[in-house]
Amino acid sequence: MTAEALPAELRRAIVQIARTPRLLVACDYDGTLAPITSTPDEARPLPESVGALRSLAGLHETTTAVISGRALRDLATLSRLPAEVHLVGSHGSEFDLGFVHALDNRARELHRRLEGELEQLVLDVPGVALEVKPASIAVHVRNAEHTAGRRILSSVHTGPSTWDGVSTTDGKEVVELAVVQTDKGRALDTLRHEAGATAAIFLGDDVTDEKAFARLAGPDLGVKVGQGETLAGYRVPDTTDVATVLAFLLEQRRAWLYGEQAPPIERLSLLANERSVALITPDARLTWLCHPGPDAPAVFADLLGGPGAGHFSIKPHRNGLPLGQRYLPNTMTVETRWSRLLVTDYLEPESPPHRTDMVRVISGETEAELVFAPRPEFGGVPVRLLPEDDGLRVLGTSEPIVLRTPGVQWSISSDGMHDTASALVRPTAEKPVVLELRCGTTDLDAHELPEVDRRARAGAYWSNWASTLKLPDVEPDLVGRSALTLRGLVNTDTGGVLAAATSSLPEEIGGVRNWDYRYCWVRDAAMTVRELVALGSLEEADGYLKWLHGVLATLAGPERLHPLYTLAGNQIGAEAVIDSLPGYAGSRPVRVGNLANHQVQLDVFGPVVELVGALAQARGELRDQDWQMVRAMAEAVTRRWFEPDHGIWEERHVPRHRVYSRVMCWVTIDRAIKLGDVYQRELPNGWHELRDAIASDVLENGWNEEVQAFTTAYDGTDLDAASLFVGLSGLLDPGDERFQSTVTAIEAELRSGSTVYRYRRDDGLPGGEGGFHLCAAWLVEAYLLCGRRTEAEELFEQLVDAAGPTGLLPEQYDPVAERSLGNHPQAYSHLGLIRCATLLAQQ
């Protein structure tokens, strides 16, 4: 039997309980794991149930148990369940094989009296059997003549059951008398307490199991096997269904704990239209798409939750791995190729602001298999799919969504909460299959332009822009792809710039360092558009400065600037966790929002002033509104430069007087003075003195004689790659021995082969992280300033090698496991690569 045969409501409940942090799985034996037999000694559990229980017991934060009316020793012998499964016998009165020794003298004497009395009662009554257990005796009448059986049960209830110290439990054709308190509900409570379970599931068929069902509450789940009144919320017919329930629970629990088989992060390809972003796996599965914008809830979150969290897949009907994936040159159009099948994907740049339109074209000579499984709100709301002549409507969402697929015959299935559509299509050389996902509209009508024209228009949108760039001679193709990626992270409607396209891709597989980067950081965005200015594109910088002016207009003063905002320039919501998603490769929690919004980061002002300087140099003039921005940033530094802060890395620790933050405060004033001098602007009183004061502060307090380096902060000896900016910024001459020594110290402590770590200190969070591509780029620049070109070229080549096959870089790299980590694609990584290539070409 497959899980689809289970009631839809039960499947949905199993999916939910499988996602509890610590799960207890408990069940009865006879009639649940094993079919009822006329001879109790022949009751063997179904192998499928045993296998599922064993596998569940082996999962992290998962406890399994069997609570039976049988004596514990008999239960262990008969069930042959593995040691990982806890066994509880005698309706909860036996938790281990040595239990009988725990009985006191009074209980043992009472047990002997009971045995003698019951032997006399059942003497010469055919079919009645006594089962003597360490703390109880069961009277079985299943095989007795009906009238005789009723008489024996009545005699037991009016006789020994009334004795002091005797606890009675009635079951199907059995009554059990115990000399201790017995109750499957109590046993369940004991197991729950010992396991620290946050939820429990219990399956049982007998009257005695009702005491366990009665203890279930909240997120717990009770499943009654067979007929009869019950307190359980769900019911299945027989033991075969129990095996199916346990197998389905195992599948869901394993997927939630460890995630599905996750594609390498760097192999994910970005689709963008400067309004929306999406990620495609190497086998053409739409694995990530948010709507109505990149920082909205996901409609397809397969990346963080497996297929159950939403995906849109296309592949050959017959098995076959793709031969490769590539971008069409100078575009954001992705092609995925099999031997006889080609899938072409792009987001339409010409769609209205409230729309996300994705076009998928299937061409070739073989049958393709389609699966369309939208899961809006990270899979949190039920959806139904309504087939129509020209496609599918997604029902039950706050935002309208349709899939235009004329001529495709869809088959709809449901898991009880969500519908999934599947189909087989066969493209021809003359007529490819065109699929149009339209989010934000109910329109299923044909587009006014043929698809081939729209594809050309989408490609030209990007290639026309790319043709204006001035690329360096070093790695020009990869720099061009990085530039396209950065532009793809820009929102042209608002001017905001994404730090990355995703949320919660882990800094350590299985770890908790999983952050939401789908927002606009003041610092990151300024650094991003500055590199585009360096390549000859100014419009992104203009849009971003307009965005920043809008943000500043909402504040009492520039010193109140937060580190990050939404793409629209609003405050972001509180950081929250989506418990229902297992995370990439089981890396939890999955987070939305970012607590860094409330931090103090005094380094954010410098990159903004440097951006204005780059724009002025490119234009040959300093516009009044840009000078106004410079003065606002300098004003913020004047008021706050001396405070401790959380720094560029947003550590969730106490603020410190950080070298990098002070350096960037110095950069703010230094670049402002230089802009004023070059473009003949009046400088406020005190700027020169403030610049000197900040520089003296850094040089005096940031240098540590013990480690012969500029350290992270004034209060310690720990190193930080960001402290390289003492020289990179020009505060200290790169030829100064203190900078040279700092480069050597950071290289020795923070560089690991092909990557550079941010720091090695305890930052208040468990687990570790990979090296940062941006830090490697900084070290390349430092090597060049120190005259170490060979080392710079070698490290740069290693950075290039870390890029995926389509040229994209996430945030981090693990040099031990040799795998990419962090959100993807990351603006920091790509702007670092562009800057390194530019510097290497200049020298």
N, C-alpha and C positions, 0 to 999 in steps of 0.2 A: 504494500500500500504506500502511496506517495502522500506527502503532506497536504496536497490539494484536496484529498478526500476528507480531511478534517473540517469541521465547521469553521466558517470564515471568522466568526467571532473568537473562537478558541485560538486560531492561528494568530490573530491580531494580539490576543492576550499573551501568547507565548513570546511573540516578538518583543513585547514590552518588558516582560519579566526577565528575558534574556539579557537585558541591558542594565540590570541593577548592579551596583558595584560589587556586592558580595552575595552570592546566591546559594541557597540551600535547596537541594532537590531530594525529596523524601517520598517513599511510597510503601504501600503494603506489599506482601509477598503473594499469598494464595489469592487467586482471582484477579490479581493485578499484574505481577511479573510472571506468575505461573498460572496456567489454567487450573480450575477446580477439578480434582480427580476423586473417584470413589475411594481410592487408597491414598491417603495423605503422603505416604513415603514415595509415591511416584510423581509427585507434583514438581516438575522441572521448569525452570524459568526459560522463556524464549531467548534464544541466543542473541537476537537483535537487541532485546532489552538489556541483557547483560553487557553487550558491547557498548551500547550507548551510555549506560551508567559508568562503566569503566572509563570511557573517554571523557565524560563530564567530570569525573573525579580527578582526572589529570589536568584539568584546566585551572588556570590561575584564578584565585578568589572564588572557587566553586567547591561546595561540599555536597556529597551524596550519601544517602542513608536508606536502609530498609528497616521499617518498623513493623514487626510481625507479631502475631499471637503465638507463634511457635517458640519453643525453648531455644535459647540462643545457640546452644551446641548443635541441636538438630537443624536449625536454620543455616548455620555455617556449613554443615556437612551436605545438606540437600541443595542449597542454592549454588554452592561453589563460586560465590561472588569473590572478586579479588579483594585483597586487603585494603585497597584504597577506598572501598565502599564500607561505610560504617554500618554495623549490624546491631539492631536493638530487638531483643526478644521479649516474649511474655507480655505483650501489649505495653512495653515500655518499662518493665520492671528489671530487665537485664541489659546492662550496657557493656559487660565484658564476661569472658568465660569463667573468671574467678569470682563471680558475683555471689555464689552460694556461701562463700566464706564470710561475706559481709553481713549475713543474717545473724541477729542476736539469738540467745538461747530460747527466748520466748517464742520468736517467730519459727525457729526450727521445730520446737515442740508442737506448735499449732499446725505446722505443715504435716507432721507425722499423724496427728489426730485426724486431719482432713483426709489424708490418704486412706486411713483405716475405715473411716465412716463411708467414704465414697465407694470403696471396694465392696462394702456390704450392700450399698444401695443398688449397684449395677450387677450384683451377682446373679448369674443365670438369666440375664436379659440379652438375647442375641443381638449383635450389631452395635451394641454400646461399647465404647472404648474410653479408657482413661489415658490421658497424656500427662505424665508426671514431669514437672519442670522444677528447677531449683527453688523458685519462690511461689509456685502456683501449681494447680492441677486443673486440667481441662477435661470436661466430660463431653465427648463427641457422640451425637445420636444420628448422624447423617445416614448411616447404614442400618439403622434399627427400623423395625416396623413402626409406622407413624404413631399409633396409639401408645405403644410402649415407650416410644421416645418422648411423647408429651408427658407421660406419667413420671419418667425419670427426671425431666427438667423441672417439673412441679415439685417433686420431692427434694431436689437440690435447693430450690428457691425457698421452700418452707422449712428446710432443715439447716444444713451447714452454712448456707448463705447468710443466715441470721446471726451466726456466731460473732462475738466481739473480735475485732482484729482481722476479719475476713472481708476482702474487697471483691465484688462480683462484677464480671464483664460478660455481657450477652452478645453472642454473634449468631451467624447463620448456622443452625443445627449444632450449636456448641454453647456451653456456659463454662466460664473459667473462674475459679476461686483462687485468690491470691492472699498471701500472708503479709504483703506490703501493698502500699498504694500503687495501683497500676492504671495507666491512662495514656493512650497514644498522644493525646493533646499535651500532657505534661512532658512526654518524651520529645515531642516536636519542639516545645519551648526550651528544653535542655539543650538540644542540638543547635537550635537557633542562637542561644546564648554563647555556646562554646565556639561556634563558627563566626560569630559577629555578623550574622547574615542581615542584609538590608531588605531582603524579601525571600519568601519561601514558596515552593510549589509542592503540593502533596497530592498523590494519586492513591485512591483506595476504593474497594468495592463493598466492604463489610459494614455492618452496623457499628462495630467497634471503631471504624475509621471516622465516624461522625464526630467523635471527640477531638480528633485532629482538625477536621474541617472547621469546627467551632472556634479553634484558636487562630484561624486565618483572618487577616484584616489588612486594610490599606492596599499595598501593591501585591500582596500574596495572591496565589492562584490555587484553587482547589478543583480537582477533576475526579468526578465519580465514574466508576467503571460499572456498567450494567444498569439494571432497573432499580426502582425503589426510591423512596423519599430521601432527600439529601440536602445538606447545607452548602454543598459545593456549588460553585458558580457555573461549572461546565460539566458535560457528560460525554463519555465515549462508550461504544457498545461492549468491547471485549478487550482481552489481553493483546490482541494483534494491534489494536488502535493505541494501546499504551506504548508499544514499541515505536509506533509512528510518532507519537507525542514526544517521546524521549529523543528520538533521532532528529526531529525538527528543532527541538530545544537545543540539542548539541550543535546543530548547524548554525543556528542563530547566535548562540552564546560564543561559539568559536569565532564567528565573523565579527561580532562586536568587540571581543577581547583583542583579537590580533589583526583584524582587518582582512580584506581580500588580498590576493597577490597583487601588490602595488607596482605599477610601472616605475622605473627610475625617474626621479623628478626632472633631471636635465633633458629627458627624452620627450617631455610634454611640449607640445607646440602651441603657441599663442595665436589666437584670432583676435582682431581688434578692429574697431571702426571709429576710434576717438570718442566713443560714447559708451560702448560696452566692450567687455572682454570675455573670451571663452578659452578653454584649454581642450586640446585634442590629444588622445593617447597615440602611441606609435601604430596602433591597429585601428585608427579612425573612430574611436569611441568618444563621443562628447562627454567629458568627465566633469566639467565645471562650467557653469553659466549662472550668473545672478541677474535678476531683473526686478525693478526697472533700471538698475544701474549696478556697477561693479561692487558697490558697498551695500547693496540690498541683499535680502535673503536669497539663498541659492534655489534655483529651479532644478538644476542637475548638480548633485553633490557626490556623485560616485567617487570622486577623488578622496573624499573624507569618510565615506560610509559604504563603499561597495555598491553593487548594482541596486540594492534596495533603497539607496538614497537618491536615485535618479540618474539615468543615462540614456543616450541615444546612439545606438550601435549599428554599424554597417560592416558586414564582412561576407566573404564568399560562403555560399551554403555548404559547400564541401570544405573540409578542413584545409587550412593553409596559412602559413605565416606571411605577413606582408614583406615585400622585398625592400621597401624603403619608404621614407617620407621626406619631403622637401618643401620649401617655399618656392613658388614661382619667383624668379629673380626680381628683386626690388619691390616686392608686394607683401601683403599679409594674407595671401591665398595659399592654402596648404594642399598638397597632393599626397595621398597615400596609395601606394601601388602594390598590387599582387600580380601574379603572372598573367591573369586574364581579367583583371578588374582594377579600375581606378576610381578613387573617391576624391572629389575636389570640394574643399570647404572654404567659405569666406563669410564674413559679416558685412552686410551692405552699409557703406558709409553714407549713402544718400537717404537713409530712412529718417522719418520724423524724430524729434527729440524724445518722445515718449515710447518709441518703438525699439525693439531689439530683433532684427531680422537676420536670420542665418540661412544661407543657401547651401545645400548639399547635392552634389551632382554625381550620379553613379553611371559610369560608362565602362564598356568592355564587352566580353563575350561569354560571361558565365553568370549563373544564377546567384543573386545576392540575398542575404538574410538581414532583415531589418527588425530592430527592437526599439520601440519608443516608450520610455518610462519616465515621464516628467514627475517630479516630486517637489512641488513648491514648498516654500518655507522650511527648507532643509528636511523635507519629508514629513513635516508636522501636521499637514492637513490632508484629509481624504480627497482623492480626485477620481473623477469618472471620465472616460473617453467616449465621446459620441461620434460614431462614424457617419460621414455624409458623403455625397457624391464626389466631392473634390478634396476630401481629407478628413481630418479629425478635429473635434473641438474638445478642449480640456475644460471640464466643468468642476466647479467647487473652489475656484481660486479668486483672490481679490483682484488680480490682474488678468485680463483676458489673454488667452493663449490659443493659437490654432496651428495646425500643421497642414499645409497644402500639399496634397499628394494625388493629383488626378490620375485615375486609372489603377491605383494600388488598392488591392483587396486586403483589408486588415482583419486580423482575428484578435478579439479582446478577451483577456483573462483578468481575474481579480484575486488579490491575496486577502480580501476582506476589508481592506482599507483603501488600496490603490488599484487602479486599472493599469494594465500593461498591454500595448498593442504590438503585434508581430505580423510580419508579412514576408513573402518571397517575391522578388522581382527579377526580371531578366532584361537587362538593357540590350540594345542592339547598336551596331555601328552608326546607324542613321538616327537613332532616337535614344539618347540617354534618359535615365530616370532622374527627374528633378524633384527635390524635397525642399520645401520652404517652411522653416520654423518662424512663426511670427508671434512675438510676445508684445502685448500692449494693444492688440486689436482683435476684433471678431471677424475681420475681412478674410474670406476664403476665395475671393475672386482672382482671376488671372492678373498678373502684373502687366502694366502697359508696355513694358519692353521685353523682348525675348531674353531668355537666360543668358545666352552667349554675349549679348550686348551688355547686360548688367555685370557679367564677370569681367568683361573688358573695362567697363567703367570703374569697377572696384579696383582692378589692378592699376589703372592709370592714376587713380586718386593717390596711391602710394608711390608709384614709380615717378610720377611727375615731381613730387616733393623730393624723393631721393636723388633725382638728377640735379638738384640745386646744391647738394652738399659738396663741401670741399674735404674729401677724404684723404687721410695721410697715406703715404706709400707703404707703411707697415700694416699688414693684415687689413687691406682696404675692404675686402668682402665682409669680414667679420665685424669690422667697425661699422660698415653700412647696415648690417643686420642689427647691431646694437642700437644704432640710431633709430631705425624703424621700430625697434622694441620700445625704446624710450618714448617715441612719439605715440605709440600705441597705448602707453600708460597715461597719456595726457587726455583730459576731457576738454574738448574744444568749446563745449557749451558754457562751461563755468571757468575754465582756466586752471582748475585743480589738477594735481598730478598724483597718481597712485604710487605708493612706495613699492608695491608688488600687486600682482593680480589675484593673489589667493590669501586665504586665512588658514592658520593652524598646520601648515606643513612643518614637520618637526625639525628642531635643531639637534635632536637625538632620537633615533628610532626607538619607540616605546616610551619616550620620556615625556615630561610635562611642559617643556619649553616650546609651546605652540601658540603663536601670537597672530592676531588679525592685522594684516598690513594693507588692507583695502581702503586706506585713507590718505589724506594729503598732509604729510609732515612739512612744516615750514622749511626746515633745513634741507631735507631730502629733495623736495621739489625745486628749491633754488639751485642745488647742486646739479640736478638733472637737466633743467632747461639751460643752465650755464654751459654744459657740454654741447648742447645743440647749438647754442650761439657760437661756440668755438668752431663748429662744423659749418656755420653759415646760415642757420635757420633761426630767425629772431621772433617769429610769431608766437611760439610757445612761451617764450619769456615774457612777451607783452601780455599774453593772456594770464599768465601766473601772477604778474605784478598787479594786474587789475583785480584778480581774485584776492590778493593779499590786501590791497587797499580796501576792498569790501569788508574783509574780516576786521581790519583795524578800525573801520568806521563804527563797529559795534562795541568797541572797548572804551573804557574810561581813559586809558593811556596805553602806549605801545609796550610798556613794561608788563602789561597784563596779558600779553600774547601767549596763548597755549601752544604746546609743541605740535599739535595736530588737530585737524578738523575734517569734516566730511568733504567730499568733492564739491558740494554746493557751498562750502564755507561755514557750515553750522557746527555747533558743538556736537560731539558724538555721544551716543547713549552709554549707559553703564556697561562695563565689561561683564559678559555672561557666558555660561557654559551650556553647550547643547549636549545633554547626556545621552541622547538617542543615537548619536553617531560614534562609531568606534575609532575614528581618526585614521589618518594615513598609516597603513601598516600597523594598526592598533595603537597609535600614539595619541593618547588622550591627556587632558581634555581638549575638545574642540571648542575654540573660543570665538565669540563675536564681540566687537567693541575692543577698546584698548585702554587699560588703566593708566598708561603713560600720559593720557590726556590731562591728568591732574598733577603731573610732575612739574618741577622747576628745571628748565634746561636753558642755561644762559648762553649756550653756543649757537643758538638759532639765528642770531642777528647778523653774525659775520658773513655767512654764505649769501644772505640777501644783498648786502652791500657789495660783495664781490660780483654778484650777478649784475647789479646796476653798473658797476665799472666795466664789465665785459660788454654790456649792451652799448654803453656810451662810446667805448673804443670802436665797436663794430659800426656804429652810426656816424661817429665823428662829432657827436654832440651829446650833451647831458640835458635831457628834457626836464622841465620844471617838476612834473609829477614824480619823476624818478629821484630827483634831488630831495623832494619832500619825503620820499620813502627812506632815503639815506639818513635824513635828519631824525626821522622817527626811530630808526634802529639805534642811532647814536644816543638819542635821548633815553631809550630803554637801558642801554649799557651804562650810561652815566648814573642812573638811579640804582642799578642792581649788581654791577660787576663784582662787587666784593662779597657777595653772598655765596654760601655753599649751594650745590645743586646736584641733580641726579645724573647729569651728563648725557653724552651722545648715545650711550648704550642703555639708557633708561633702566638702570639697576633698581630693583625693588628693595632698596636698602636705605639707610640714612643718608642724607645729602653730605657731600664732601667738597672741599675746596680743590676742584679738579684742574689739572694743568691744561688740558685741552679746552675746557670752557673758558678759562682765563685768556688763553691764547686767542680764542675766537672773539672774545671781547676786545682784545687789543687789535685784532684784524678789523673789527667794525670801525674803530676810531681811526686807525692808520689809513684804511682805504677811503674813509670819508674825507680825511684831510687831503689826501692826494687828489681825490676827485675835485674837491673845492679849489685846490691850487691849479689843476690843469684847466678846469672849465670856468675859472674866475668867479667862484661863488663865495659869498661872505661866510666866514667860519665863526661859529659861536665862540665866546671866550671860554678858555679852559680846555679845549680839545687837545692841544699840544701837551699840556701838563698832564692831562689824564692818560694820554698814550704812554708817556714816559713812566707814569706811576704804575700802570698795569704791567709794563715790561719789566720794571724793577721788581715788582711783586713776584712775577713768574720766575725770573732768574735767581732771585734770592731764596724763595721758598719751594720752588719746584725741583731744583737740583738736589740730588741726594748723594753725598760723598761716599756713603757706604756701598751703594750699588753702582756708583759712577754713571748715573743716568738721570734724566728727568723722569720722575715716577708718575703714577696715576694721579696722585693728589698730594697735598702738602703733609698729610698725616701718616704716611706709610712708605714702605719700600717696594710695594708691588708695582709691576710695569704694565703699561697699556700702549697698544699700537698707536692710539690717537695722539700720544705724546710726541710722536714724530713731527707733529705740526709746529713744534718749537722751531724747527728748521724749515719745514715745507712752507710755512707761512711767511718766512723772512724775519720773524722776531729775532732770531739768532742767525748769524751768518753760517751757512752750511759748512764752511771751512773751520768753524770753531771746534776745538777738541771736544767740548761738551756734547755737541750734536753728534759728532762722529762716534763718540763713546756710547751715546744713547742708541744709535743705530745698531752698533755691535751688540749691546745688551739685549735689545728687543729681538734681534736676529737669533741670539743664542737661546733666549727663553721662550719666545713666542712663535718662531718659525718652525714648522715641522714639514720638511720636504717641500711639497708643492704649495703649501698654504701657510697662512699666518693667522694665529689666534688673536682675538681681541685682548685677552688677559688670561691669567691662570688663577685668579683669586677666588675666594668664596664670595659669591654675590647674593647669597641668601636664598638661592633656589636649588633644589635637588638635581642631580644628574649633570651631564656635560653638554658640549656642543661641538660643532665643527669649526674649522678655520674659516675666516671671512674673506671672500674674494676681494672686497674693498680694502681690507688691511694688506693683502698681498699687493694690491695696486699701489698703496701708499709706500710700501717697502721698495717696490720697483723705483718709484720716484726718488725715495731717499738714497738708494744705491746710485742713481744717476747724479744726484747732487754731490755725492761723496766721491764721484769719479770712478765708481765701480760698475762700468757698463756691462762687463761680461756677466756679473751676477744679476744685473737688471734684466738682461736679455733672456737668461736662463729661467728666471722666475716668471717673466712675462710669457714665455713659451708654455710653461706649466699651467698658467692661467688660461691660455688659449686652449690647451688640451682638455681642460675641464668642461668646456662648452659641449652641449649636446649636439647630436647630428644635424639639427636645424639651426644651430648657432646660439642657443639660449643658455643663460646662466641663472641658477637660483642664488640664494644668499650665501651658502656655506658649502664646505667640502670636508669630508672625513678622510684624512690621509691613511688611516689604519684600515678601515673597511673599504676604502676607495669608492665612496659613493657620495652623491650630492645630498645636501640637506637644506632645509629652510624654504621660505616662500619663494614663488617662482612665477614669471621671471622677475628678478629683483633689480630695481633701478640702480641701486648702489653698485651692484656688480658690473652692470653694463656701462655706467658712466666711468667707473674705474678703468675698465678695459679701453674705452675710447681715449681717456686721458693718457694712459700709458703708451698706447700706439702713437698718439700725437707727439708726446715728448721724445719717444725713441726716434721718430721720423725727423724731428727738429734737430736732433743731435747727430 
